[in-house]
Amino acid sequence: MLRKALSLIIAAGMAVPVSAQEAAAAAPAAVVPDTGDTAWILASSAFVLLMTLPGLALFYGGLVRSKNLLSVVLQCGAIAAAASVLWVIVGYTVAFGPVTTGWMGGGSAFMFDSLATVRDGTLVPESSFALFQMTFAVITPALMVGAWVERARFAWVLAFCALWGLVVYAPVAHWLWGGGWLASQFGTLDFAGGLVVHTTAGVSALLVALLLGKRDGFPKKLILPHAPALTMVGAALLWVGWFGFNGGSALGANDNASSAIINTHIAASAAALTWLLVERLALGKPTTIGWATGAIAGLATITPAAVFVSPGAAILFGVAGSLVCYGAIQLIKLRWHIDDSLDVFAVHGVGGLLGTMLLAVFLAPELGGTGYFPGMDMSSQLLAQFVGIGAVALWSAIGTTILALMVSTFFPMRVDQEEEIEGLDVTSHGERAWDID
């Protein structure tokens, strides 16, 4: 043994020094960003921002009365600005910082500091990834605007949504997309936001609608949209922007992105046609509002599963989303008399929840899905999705209630009755959307 040890020491001493160039050549090559993937993520970021500005603003703006159009558009714009600033400062690191406890990310990326050259698991710069995720953090709180239109005070809206993005949205994004406990421990799946976006916004919107109370005259007075054309244009922009929303979530210019976009488009198409058929049978006439609402219902339903299911399943997602969301509107507004004014929970929330559960079924290879991950089958995936729904809904409800009431101690939630009757455009902002003589 001693002789062998001595020979090894002598051999090490006689080793030929290796140059720095040779050592570098022998080391594994550093991962560099893929230009095609990066370009697609940057384009997708623009698509998703287009969904909020101007897509969602037009969609919601057309659904309210003309005296409240500017208030809705301004709320969407102000929320987008506030969410963007806060995402850079602290939101991104809460959602996608280093995994520590599994509940929220570590604080190493404050102010977008120390972003990696390439985001782990992708071939895109972390700055591009952070930008793309920022657009999701922008649209999610803006979706809630539809629940409180025509009666919420602007200062309360802005303060509540700013805090909500940090307390509700960012942790849930970490749980499912940032390596957190729902994804890592239970295997809960959410491709592009059925839980992270639509469930958080939908459940929170319903809670705020209950806290705020009904609009003056609801439900006895018929409150009609003032510009269905704006709503249809807004829905069309949302539809196109959703290609970046779901396709971009593949985080690369690849077959997954193509599959997600195909399924997104076909689900929206099936849902819009289904809603028109239901309106024709129930009301006697198909409407532009029906087309727009149906399309959004289909888009919300396919979002959590867009990359995991077949185009045939996507058609079923669209049809089911349209039928279930239509029924949810009737239940919430006509039977329960809850003034979720623009049906945020009934369309986004219910659609996202439905798609989250259907994903567990249509993930099966025999139904055209991509197949279950190792150690999972249909029953275990259904359980994982159910756990995800329960956790996200509960967190959203508790966080929203606490934040809404806390902010209301500084800024009243609701405008005065006189201001509501006159309209928020003039009373809150001193402007009119249309100056018609």
C-alpha positions as CSV (number, residue, x, y, z in Angstrom):
1,M,0.0,0.0,0.0
2,L,2.8,2.4,0.9
3,R,4.6,1.7,-2.3
4,K,1.4,2.3,-4.3
5,A,0.8,5.6,-2.5
6,L,4.3,6.8,-3.2
7,S,4.0,6.0,-6.9
8,L,0.8,8.0,-7.2
9,I,2.5,11.0,-5.5
10,I,5.4,10.8,-7.9
11,A,3.1,10.5,-10.9
12,A,1.2,13.6,-9.8
13,G,4.4,15.5,-9.4
14,M,5.5,14.6,-12.9
15,A,2.2,15.5,-14.5
16,V,2.5,18.0,-17.4
17,P,0.8,21.4,-16.5
18,V,-2.4,22.1,-18.5
19,S,-2.8,25.5,-20.1
20,A,-5.8,27.7,-19.3
21,Q,-6.9,27.4,-22.9
22,E,-6.8,23.6,-22.8
23,A,-8.7,23.6,-19.4
24,A,-11.4,25.8,-20.9
25,A,-11.7,23.5,-23.9
26,A,-12.0,20.5,-21.7
27,A,-14.7,22.0,-19.5
28,P,-18.4,21.7,-20.5
29,A,-19.6,24.5,-22.8
30,A,-21.6,27.2,-21.1
31,V,-25.3,27.3,-22.0
32,V,-26.0,30.3,-24.3
33,P,-29.4,31.8,-25.2
34,D,-31.0,30.5,-28.3
35,T,-31.9,33.5,-30.5
36,G,-35.0,31.9,-32.0
37,D,-36.4,31.0,-28.6
38,T,-35.5,34.5,-27.2
39,A,-37.2,36.2,-30.2
40,W,-40.4,34.2,-29.6
41,I,-40.5,35.1,-25.9
42,L,-40.0,38.8,-26.6
43,A,-42.8,38.7,-29.2
44,S,-45.0,36.7,-26.8
45,S,-44.4,39.3,-24.2
46,A,-45.7,42.0,-26.5
47,F,-48.7,39.7,-27.4
48,V,-49.6,39.3,-23.7
49,L,-49.3,43.0,-22.9
50,L,-51.6,43.6,-25.9
51,M,-54.2,41.6,-24.1
52,T,-54.3,44.2,-21.3
53,L,-53.5,47.3,-23.3
54,P,-55.8,47.7,-25.2
55,G,-57.6,44.3,-25.4
56,L,-59.0,44.0,-21.9
57,A,-59.6,47.7,-21.6
58,L,-61.8,47.7,-24.8
59,F,-63.5,44.4,-23.9
60,Y,-64.6,45.7,-20.5
61,G,-65.1,49.3,-21.7
62,G,-67.7,48.3,-24.2
63,L,-69.6,46.3,-21.5
64,V,-70.2,49.2,-19.1
65,R,-72.4,52.3,-19.6
66,S,-70.9,55.2,-21.5
67,K,-70.6,57.3,-18.3
68,N,-68.1,54.8,-16.9
69,L,-66.0,53.9,-19.9
70,L,-62.9,56.0,-19.0
71,S,-62.9,54.8,-15.5
72,V,-62.6,51.2,-16.6
73,V,-59.9,52.0,-19.2
74,L,-57.9,54.0,-16.7
75,Q,-58.1,51.3,-14.0
76,C,-56.7,48.8,-16.5
77,G,-53.9,51.2,-17.5
78,A,-53.0,52.2,-13.9
79,I,-53.0,48.6,-12.7
80,A,-50.7,47.6,-15.6
81,A,-48.3,50.4,-14.7
82,A,-48.3,49.6,-10.9
83,A,-47.9,45.9,-11.4
84,S,-45.0,46.4,-13.8
85,V,-43.0,48.5,-11.4
86,L,-43.7,46.2,-8.4
87,W,-42.8,43.2,-10.5
88,V,-39.3,44.6,-11.1
89,I,-38.8,45.7,-7.5
90,V,-40.0,42.6,-5.6
91,G,-42.7,40.6,-7.4
92,Y,-40.4,38.6,-9.7
93,T,-38.1,37.4,-6.9
94,V,-41.1,36.3,-4.8
95,A,-42.5,34.3,-7.7
96,F,-39.3,33.0,-9.4
97,G,-36.5,33.6,-6.9
98,P,-34.5,30.6,-5.7
99,V,-36.6,27.8,-4.1
100,T,-36.2,27.9,-0.3
101,T,-39.3,26.9,1.6
102,G,-41.5,26.1,-1.5
103,W,-43.9,28.9,-0.5
104,M,-42.2,31.8,-2.1
105,G,-38.9,32.5,-3.9
106,G,-35.8,33.7,-2.3
107,G,-34.9,37.4,-2.4
108,S,-31.9,37.4,-4.6
109,A,-33.5,39.1,-7.6
110,F,-34.8,42.3,-6.1
111,M,-34.8,45.0,-8.8
112,F,-34.0,42.3,-11.4
113,D,-30.6,42.0,-9.8
114,S,-28.3,39.1,-10.5
115,L,-30.4,37.7,-13.3
116,A,-28.8,34.7,-15.0
117,T,-27.5,34.7,-18.6
118,V,-29.9,31.8,-19.2
119,R,-33.0,30.9,-17.1
120,D,-32.8,27.4,-15.7
121,G,-34.7,24.9,-17.8
122,T,-34.9,27.2,-20.9
123,L,-32.7,28.6,-23.6
124,V,-33.7,32.2,-23.1
125,P,-32.0,34.9,-21.0
126,E,-33.5,35.3,-17.6
127,S,-34.3,38.9,-18.4
128,S,-36.5,37.8,-21.3
129,F,-38.2,35.2,-19.0
130,A,-38.8,37.9,-16.3
131,L,-40.3,40.2,-18.9
132,F,-42.6,37.5,-20.2
133,Q,-43.8,36.7,-16.6
134,M,-44.2,40.4,-15.9
135,T,-47.0,40.6,-18.6
136,F,-48.9,37.8,-16.7
137,A,-48.5,39.7,-13.5
138,V,-50.0,42.7,-15.3
139,I,-53.1,41.1,-16.8
140,T,-54.1,39.0,-13.8
141,P,-55.1,41.8,-11.4
142,A,-56.6,43.7,-14.3
143,L,-59.0,40.9,-15.0
144,M,-60.6,41.6,-11.6
145,V,-61.7,45.1,-12.8
146,G,-64.8,43.5,-14.4
147,A,-66.1,42.6,-11.0
148,W,-66.3,46.1,-9.5
149,V,-66.9,48.4,-12.5
150,E,-69.1,51.4,-12.1
151,R,-68.9,51.6,-8.3
152,A,-65.4,51.1,-7.0
153,R,-63.2,54.0,-6.0
154,F,-60.1,54.5,-8.1
155,A,-57.6,54.9,-5.2
156,W,-58.9,51.7,-3.5
157,V,-58.6,49.8,-6.8
158,L,-55.0,50.8,-7.4
159,A,-53.8,50.2,-3.8
160,F,-55.7,46.9,-3.6
161,C,-54.4,45.5,-6.9
162,A,-50.8,46.6,-6.2
163,L,-50.8,44.6,-2.9
164,W,-52.8,41.7,-4.3
165,G,-50.2,41.1,-7.0
166,L,-47.5,40.6,-4.3
167,V,-49.6,38.8,-1.6
168,V,-51.8,36.6,-3.8
169,Y,-50.5,36.3,-7.3
170,A,-46.7,36.1,-6.8
171,P,-46.8,33.3,-4.2
172,V,-49.2,31.2,-6.3
173,A,-47.0,31.6,-9.3
174,H,-44.1,30.3,-7.2
175,W,-46.2,27.3,-6.0
176,L,-46.9,26.2,-9.6
177,W,-44.3,27.7,-11.9
178,G,-41.3,28.6,-9.7
179,G,-40.6,25.2,-8.2
180,G,-42.9,25.6,-5.3
181,W,-44.8,23.0,-3.2
182,L,-47.8,22.4,-5.4
183,A,-45.8,21.4,-8.4
184,S,-42.9,19.7,-6.7
185,Q,-44.8,17.8,-3.9
186,F,-48.2,17.1,-5.5
187,G,-47.5,17.2,-9.2
188,T,-50.2,19.8,-9.8
189,L,-50.1,21.0,-13.5
190,D,-51.0,24.4,-14.8
191,F,-49.5,25.1,-18.2
192,A,-50.3,28.7,-18.7
193,G,-52.6,30.0,-15.9
194,G,-55.8,28.1,-15.2
195,L,-54.9,28.3,-11.5
196,V,-52.2,31.0,-11.4
197,V,-54.2,33.5,-13.4
198,H,-57.8,32.6,-13.8
199,T,-58.6,31.0,-10.5
200,T,-56.8,33.6,-8.4
201,A,-58.5,36.5,-10.3
202,G,-61.9,34.8,-10.5
203,V,-62.2,33.8,-6.9
204,S,-60.8,37.2,-5.7
205,A,-63.2,39.0,-8.0
206,L,-66.2,37.2,-6.6
207,L,-65.1,38.1,-3.0
208,V,-64.7,41.8,-3.9
209,A,-68.1,41.8,-5.6
210,L,-69.7,40.5,-2.4
211,L,-67.8,43.0,-0.2
212,L,-68.7,45.9,-2.5
213,G,-72.3,45.1,-2.9
214,K,-74.6,45.6,-5.9
215,R,-74.7,48.4,-8.4
216,D,-77.6,50.8,-8.0
217,G,-80.6,49.1,-9.6
218,F,-79.1,45.6,-9.8
219,P,-80.8,43.1,-10.5
220,K,-84.1,44.7,-11.1
221,K,-82.9,47.3,-13.5
222,L,-81.5,46.1,-16.9
223,I,-77.9,47.4,-17.2
224,L,-76.9,47.1,-20.9
225,P,-73.5,47.5,-22.4
226,H,-73.1,50.8,-24.3
227,A,-70.8,49.7,-27.1
228,P,-70.8,46.0,-28.0
229,A,-68.6,46.8,-31.0
230,L,-65.8,47.8,-28.6
231,T,-66.3,44.6,-26.7
232,M,-66.0,42.5,-29.8
233,V,-62.8,44.2,-30.9
234,G,-61.4,43.8,-27.4
235,A,-62.2,40.1,-27.4
236,A,-60.6,39.7,-30.8
237,L,-57.4,41.3,-29.4
238,L,-57.5,39.1,-26.4
239,W,-57.9,36.0,-28.7
240,V,-54.9,37.0,-30.8
241,G,-52.9,37.9,-27.7
242,W,-53.7,34.6,-26.2
243,F,-51.4,33.0,-28.8
244,G,-48.5,34.6,-26.9
245,F,-50.1,33.8,-23.5
246,N,-50.3,30.1,-24.2
247,G,-47.8,29.7,-27.0
248,G,-45.2,31.7,-25.2
249,S,-45.6,29.5,-22.1
250,A,-43.7,26.8,-24.0
251,L,-40.7,29.1,-23.4
252,G,-39.3,28.3,-26.8
253,A,-40.1,28.4,-30.5
254,N,-40.8,24.7,-30.8
255,D,-43.5,22.1,-31.3
256,N,-45.0,22.7,-27.9
257,A,-45.6,26.3,-28.8
258,S,-47.3,25.3,-32.0
259,S,-49.5,22.7,-30.3
260,A,-50.5,25.2,-27.6
261,I,-51.5,27.8,-30.2
262,I,-53.5,25.3,-32.3
263,N,-55.4,24.1,-29.2
264,T,-55.9,27.7,-28.0
265,H,-57.4,28.7,-31.3
266,I,-59.6,25.7,-31.8
267,A,-61.0,25.8,-28.3
268,A,-61.9,29.5,-28.6
269,S,-63.5,28.8,-32.0
270,A,-65.6,25.9,-30.6
271,A,-66.6,27.9,-27.6
272,A,-67.7,31.0,-29.5
273,L,-69.9,28.9,-31.9
274,T,-71.4,27.0,-28.9
275,W,-72.3,30.2,-27.1
276,L,-74.0,31.5,-30.3
277,L,-76.0,28.3,-30.6
278,V,-77.1,28.5,-26.9
279,E,-78.1,32.1,-27.4
280,R,-80.1,31.2,-30.5
281,L,-81.9,28.5,-28.6
282,A,-82.4,30.4,-25.4
283,L,-82.9,34.0,-26.5
284,G,-83.9,33.7,-30.2
285,K,-80.9,35.7,-31.5
286,P,-77.1,35.3,-31.4
287,T,-75.2,38.4,-30.2
288,T,-71.8,40.0,-30.5
289,I,-71.5,39.9,-26.7
290,G,-72.3,36.2,-26.8
291,W,-69.5,35.6,-29.4
292,A,-67.0,37.6,-27.3
293,T,-68.0,35.9,-24.0
294,G,-68.0,32.5,-25.5
295,A,-64.5,32.9,-27.0
296,I,-63.1,34.1,-23.7
297,A,-64.7,31.2,-21.9
298,G,-63.0,28.7,-24.3
299,L,-59.7,30.5,-24.0
300,A,-59.8,30.4,-20.2
301,T,-60.8,26.7,-20.2
302,I,-58.0,25.5,-22.5
303,T,-55.2,27.6,-20.9
304,P,-54.1,25.1,-18.1
305,A,-54.0,22.2,-20.6
306,A,-53.0,23.8,-23.9
307,V,-49.8,21.8,-24.4
308,F,-51.0,18.6,-22.8
309,V,-54.1,17.6,-24.9
310,S,-55.0,16.9,-28.5
311,P,-56.8,19.3,-30.8
312,G,-59.9,17.0,-30.6
313,A,-59.8,17.4,-26.8
314,A,-59.4,21.1,-27.2
315,I,-62.7,21.2,-29.1
316,L,-64.4,19.5,-26.2
317,F,-62.7,21.9,-23.8
318,G,-64.2,24.8,-25.7
319,V,-67.7,23.3,-25.9
320,A,-67.7,22.4,-22.2
321,G,-66.2,25.7,-21.2
322,S,-68.9,27.6,-23.1
323,L,-71.8,25.5,-21.7
324,V,-70.5,25.5,-18.1
325,C,-69.6,29.2,-18.0
326,Y,-73.0,30.2,-19.5
327,G,-74.7,28.2,-16.8
328,A,-72.5,29.8,-14.2
329,I,-73.6,33.3,-15.3
330,Q,-77.2,32.4,-14.9
331,L,-76.6,30.9,-11.5
332,I,-74.5,33.7,-10.1
333,K,-76.4,36.7,-11.5
334,L,-80.0,35.5,-11.9
335,R,-80.3,33.1,-8.9
336,W,-77.8,34.3,-6.4
337,H,-78.0,38.0,-7.4
338,I,-74.3,38.5,-7.0
339,D,-73.2,41.5,-9.0
340,D,-70.0,40.2,-10.5
341,S,-70.7,42.8,-13.1
342,L,-68.8,41.5,-16.1
343,D,-68.7,37.9,-15.1
344,V,-65.1,37.6,-14.1
345,F,-65.7,34.5,-11.8
346,A,-68.3,32.9,-14.0
347,V,-66.1,33.1,-17.1
348,H,-62.5,33.3,-16.1
349,G,-62.7,31.6,-12.7
350,V,-65.1,28.8,-13.7
351,G,-63.4,28.3,-17.0
352,G,-60.0,28.0,-15.4
353,L,-61.2,25.6,-12.8
354,L,-63.0,23.4,-15.3
355,G,-59.9,23.2,-17.6
356,T,-57.7,22.4,-14.6
357,M,-59.8,19.3,-13.8
358,L,-60.4,18.2,-17.4
359,L,-56.6,18.3,-17.9
360,A,-56.2,15.3,-15.5
361,V,-58.6,13.3,-17.7
362,F,-57.5,14.3,-21.2
363,L,-53.8,14.0,-20.3
364,A,-54.3,10.2,-20.8
365,P,-52.5,8.9,-24.0
366,E,-55.6,6.9,-25.0
367,L,-57.5,10.2,-25.2
368,G,-54.8,11.9,-27.3
369,G,-52.9,13.5,-24.4
370,T,-49.2,13.6,-23.9
371,G,-49.3,11.1,-21.0
372,Y,-48.8,11.3,-17.3
373,F,-45.6,12.1,-15.6
374,P,-43.7,9.3,-13.9
375,G,-45.5,8.1,-10.8
376,M,-48.8,9.6,-11.8
377,D,-52.0,8.2,-13.3
378,M,-55.4,9.6,-13.9
379,S,-56.6,9.2,-10.3
380,S,-53.5,10.7,-8.7
381,Q,-53.5,13.6,-11.3
382,L,-57.1,14.3,-10.5
383,L,-56.2,14.5,-6.8
384,A,-53.2,16.7,-7.5
385,Q,-55.4,19.1,-9.5
386,F,-58.1,19.1,-6.8
387,V,-55.5,19.9,-4.2
388,G,-54.2,22.8,-6.4
389,I,-57.7,24.2,-6.8
390,G,-58.4,24.0,-3.1
391,A,-55.1,25.7,-2.1
392,V,-55.2,28.4,-4.7
393,A,-58.9,29.2,-4.1
394,L,-58.5,29.3,-0.3
395,W,-55.3,31.5,-0.5
396,S,-57.0,33.9,-2.9
397,A,-60.2,34.2,-0.8
398,I,-58.3,34.8,2.5
399,G,-55.7,37.1,1.0
400,T,-58.3,39.1,-1.0
401,T,-60.6,39.6,2.0
402,I,-57.8,40.8,4.3
403,L,-56.3,43.1,1.7
404,A,-59.6,44.6,0.6
405,L,-60.7,45.4,4.1
406,M,-57.2,46.7,5.1
407,V,-57.0,49.0,2.1
408,S,-60.6,50.2,2.8
409,T,-59.4,51.7,6.1
410,F,-57.3,54.2,4.1
411,F,-59.4,54.5,0.9
412,P,-63.1,53.8,0.9
413,M,-64.0,50.9,-1.4
414,R,-67.1,52.4,-3.0
415,V,-68.0,55.8,-4.4
416,D,-71.0,57.7,-3.1
417,Q,-74.4,57.0,-4.5
418,E,-74.6,60.4,-6.2
419,E,-71.2,59.8,-7.9
420,E,-72.3,56.3,-9.0
421,I,-75.5,57.7,-10.6
422,E,-73.7,60.5,-12.4
423,G,-70.9,58.2,-13.6
424,L,-67.3,57.7,-12.6
425,D,-65.8,59.3,-15.7
426,V,-66.9,62.8,-14.6
427,T,-67.0,62.4,-10.8
428,S,-63.7,60.6,-10.4
429,H,-61.7,61.8,-13.3
430,G,-63.4,64.9,-14.7
431,E,-63.6,63.6,-18.2
432,R,-66.1,62.2,-20.7
433,A,-65.4,59.4,-23.1
434,W,-67.7,60.7,-25.8
435,D,-68.4,64.4,-26.4
436,I,-71.5,64.1,-28.6
437,D,-73.6,67.2,-29.2
